[in-house]
Amino acid sequence: MAARIIDGIALARSYRELVAERVRALTQRAGPGTGVGGSGSGAVRLDAVLVDSGDSSARLYSENQAKACQALGIDYRLHLLPGSATFDDIAGRVLLLSADETVSAIMLHVPLPQSVDPYRVQRLISPDKDVEGVNPANIGNVVYGRSSLAPCTGLATVKMIESTGVDLRGKRCVVVGASDVVGKPIAVLLMRQDATVISCNKATWGLEELCRSADVLVAAAGVPGLITAAMVKPGAIVVDVGVNRVQGPDGKMKTVGDVAFEEVSRVAGWVSPVPGGVGPMTVAMLLVNVAEACERRYTARLGSVR
């Protein structure tokens, strides 16, 4: 029997609708045209920093993001820096936004210029405004189980797993891939659901047996087709976080995941596709975090006024 598909596009749509409701509610509470911080055109606002390095995909992503925000009533403000921007230029803009009381949500578009280490800039984003969850303080809060803005891909992955109706308590979850902002946060978020989590990578000895023991298998190694049918327990939930560009039989480039989708679909109980899976949900979780950050900031400001 073929696996059921975890439709990231449909699931993302449902979360966007919830975000739109939260945005409308916050706008009504804060007052239109006032902004959470007391100025600005909208109560819910996202400030994004982009270095214009000539990467058309980055500009396209920013434009699509602006459209998504506009559709939900979020005020999207792009801070475009020239391709010649230095670390001081980028860091300076991030610090200004972090200190600005009218700013509630900040994100940093990547890639940055080759000479600039993204980590050095990400750590400067105020944790309360870090809607991508990339500041080390926020990643640390995920580990400690404190209320925080978690990395969007990690949140997306867990929400997709939860959408299958599984009770994660006690389930064996194997996460293949242990990057700082994807694999590790996914593993920790699953631990917070009382799952039994095994974190490994493409070089792990006995990887096939480990994967086959999983009730929930998350592939986030960045290796096209790494997870085959032989590595999947019958009926398991398989979430593919991989995004890889490969050349197809026709010579054209296409996007594939870390899971051999066709063959795994014949074994798994649930499987997410690439594209159309974690990608759309990651964008939706960013918007969820924007709403969350703005709501928190508005509530905090109300408390300081009283």
NORDAGI-V273978 format. One record per backbone hydrogen bond with DSSP energy under -0.5 kcal/mol. NH is the residue of the N-H (numbers start at 1). CO is the residue of the C=O. If there is no record, write none. Layout:
nh->[NH;NH]
co->[CO;CO]
//
This chain:
nh->[3;4;6;7;8;8;9;11;12;13;14;15;16;17;18;19;20;21;22;23;24;25;26;27;28;29;30;31;33;34;35;36;36;38;45;46;47;48;48;49;50;50;52;52;53;56;59;60;61;62;63;64;65;66;67;68;69;70;71;72;72;73;73;74;75;76;77;77;78;79;79;80;81;81;83;85;90;91;92;93;94;95;96;97;98;99;100;103;106;107;109;109;116;117;118;120;121;121;122;123;124;125;129;130;130;131;131;133;138;139;140;141;142;143;144;145;145;146;150;152;155;156;157;158;159;160;161;162;163;164;165;166;168;170;171;173;173;174;175;175;176;176;177;177;184;186;187;188;189;190;191;192;193;194;195;196;197;198;199;200;200;204;207;210;211;212;213;213;214;215;216;217;218;219;219;220;220;225;226;227;228;231;232;233;235;236;237;238;238;239;239;240;241;241;242;244;246;246;248;248;251;254;256;260;261;264;265;266;267;268;269;270;271;272;273;278;281;282;283;284;285;286;287;288;289;290;291;292;293;294;295;296;297;298;299;300;301;302;303;304;305;306]
co->[265;269;271;5;6;276;276;7;8;9;10;11;12;13;14;15;16;17;18;19;20;21;22;23;24;25;26;27;41;31;31;42;43;35;43;75;105;46;77;107;48;79;50;81;51;54;55;56;57;58;59;60;61;62;63;64;65;66;67;68;69;69;70;69;44;74;46;75;76;48;77;78;50;79;52;82;86;87;88;89;90;91;92;93;94;95;96;100;129;47;49;107;113;115;116;117;117;118;118;119;121;122;126;126;127;106;129;130;135;135;136;137;138;139;140;141;142;141;148;132;151;152;153;154;155;156;157;158;159;161;162;161;166;194;168;171;196;216;173;198;174;218;175;200;179;182;183;184;185;186;187;188;190;191;190;171;195;173;197;175;198;201;204;206;207;208;209;210;211;172;172;237;174;217;239;176;218;257;223;258;226;228;229;211;267;233;215;236;270;217;237;238;219;239;219;256;244;254;246;252;248;246;244;227;259;260;261;263;264;264;236;236;4;238;6;240;277;278;279;280;281;282;283;284;285;286;287;288;289;290;291;292;293;294;295;296;297;298;299;300;301;302]
//
